[in-house]
Amino acid sequence: MRVRLILENGGHAITKRLHLSEVPAVGSFLLAERARMVVSVEIHAERGEADVYLREDADDLLMQVIPEAHLAHIELMKRYGWDVEEEAALRAWLMLRIDRQDEDEPADQN
């Protein structure tokens, strides 16, 4: 069956479509670049597809804390075939956070 993997990432969904022999059960682990737990499944018979929501892990959360790392994480996920919903808005928001970090850094006292 065709499934759409969904990983919430800082308020934006990162998705990937795959064909699996069966829809994974809630609580099971699915290998999506690394093992991720399935937290919810929604079957969409009209589309012949299932939405499979995956739990963020500590690595995902760590990447969201540091804006530069979050941008790098998005690029890595795209290389693995994931799509980033509202990517332009997410990139703009991250760049704003990076710019603000640069402004907040203390002036060099030397």
C-alpha positions as CSV (number, residue, x, y, z in Angstrom):
1,M,0.0,0.0,0.0
2,R,1.1,3.5,-0.6
3,V,1.9,5.4,2.6
4,R,2.8,9.0,3.4
5,L,5.3,9.2,6.3
6,I,4.8,12.4,8.3
7,L,7.3,13.7,10.7
8,E,6.4,17.0,12.4
9,N,9.4,19.2,12.5
10,G,9.2,22.5,14.3
11,G,5.6,23.1,13.3
12,H,6.2,22.0,9.7
13,A,5.6,18.6,8.3
14,I,8.3,16.7,6.5
15,T,6.8,13.9,4.4
16,K,7.9,11.0,2.3
17,R,5.8,8.7,0.1
18,L,6.6,5.0,0.0
19,H,5.1,1.7,-1.0
20,L,4.9,-0.8,1.8
21,S,3.5,-4.3,1.8
22,E,1.3,-3.4,4.8
23,V,0.4,-0.3,6.8
24,P,2.5,-0.3,10.0
25,A,0.7,-0.5,13.3
26,V,0.7,2.2,16.0
27,G,3.5,1.5,18.4
28,S,5.6,-0.3,15.8
29,F,9.0,0.9,14.6
30,L,9.6,1.8,10.9
31,L,13.0,2.2,9.4
32,A,13.0,5.7,7.8
33,E,16.7,6.5,7.6
34,R,16.7,5.4,11.3
35,A,14.2,3.6,13.4
36,R,11.2,5.8,14.2
37,M,8.1,4.9,16.2
38,V,4.6,5.1,14.5
39,V,2.3,7.2,16.7
40,S,-0.7,7.4,14.5
41,V,-2.2,6.0,11.3
42,E,-5.0,7.4,9.2
43,I,-6.3,5.3,6.3
44,H,-7.5,7.3,3.2
45,A,-9.3,4.7,1.1
46,E,-10.4,7.3,-1.5
47,R,-6.7,8.0,-2.2
48,G,-5.5,4.5,-1.7
49,E,-3.0,5.8,0.8
50,A,-2.4,5.9,4.5
51,D,-0.9,8.7,6.5
52,V,1.7,7.4,9.0
53,Y,2.7,9.8,11.7
54,L,6.2,9.2,13.2
55,R,7.5,10.3,16.6
56,E,10.3,12.8,16.7
57,D,13.4,11.6,18.5
58,A,16.1,13.4,20.4
59,D,18.1,14.0,17.3
60,D,15.2,15.7,15.5
61,L,14.6,17.9,18.6
62,L,18.2,18.8,18.9
63,M,18.3,19.9,15.3
64,Q,15.4,22.3,15.9
65,V,17.1,24.1,18.8
66,I,20.0,25.4,16.6
67,P,18.8,27.2,13.5
68,E,21.9,26.4,11.4
69,A,21.5,22.7,12.4
70,H,17.8,22.8,11.5
71,L,18.6,24.1,8.0
72,A,21.2,21.4,7.6
73,H,18.8,18.8,8.9
74,I,16.2,19.9,6.3
75,E,18.8,19.5,3.5
76,L,19.7,16.0,4.7
77,M,16.1,14.9,4.9
78,K,15.5,16.2,1.3
79,R,18.5,14.2,0.1
80,Y,16.8,11.1,1.6
81,G,13.7,11.8,-0.4
82,W,11.6,13.7,2.1
83,D,9.5,16.7,1.1
84,V,9.3,19.8,3.4
85,E,5.8,21.4,3.5
86,E,5.9,25.2,3.3
87,E,9.7,25.0,2.9
88,A,10.1,28.7,1.8
89,A,8.4,29.9,4.9
90,L,10.4,27.6,7.2
91,R,13.7,28.7,5.6
92,A,12.7,32.4,6.0
93,W,11.9,31.8,9.6
94,L,15.2,30.0,10.3
95,M,17.2,32.7,8.5
96,L,15.5,35.3,10.7
97,R,16.4,33.3,13.8
98,I,20.0,33.1,12.5
99,D,20.1,36.8,11.8
100,R,18.8,37.6,15.3
101,Q,21.4,35.3,16.9
102,D,24.1,37.3,15.0
103,E,22.7,40.6,16.3
104,D,22.5,39.3,19.9
105,E,26.1,38.2,20.1
106,P,28.2,40.4,22.4
107,A,30.4,43.0,20.8
108,D,34.1,42.1,20.7
109,Q,35.8,43.9,23.5
110,N,39.3,43.9,21.9
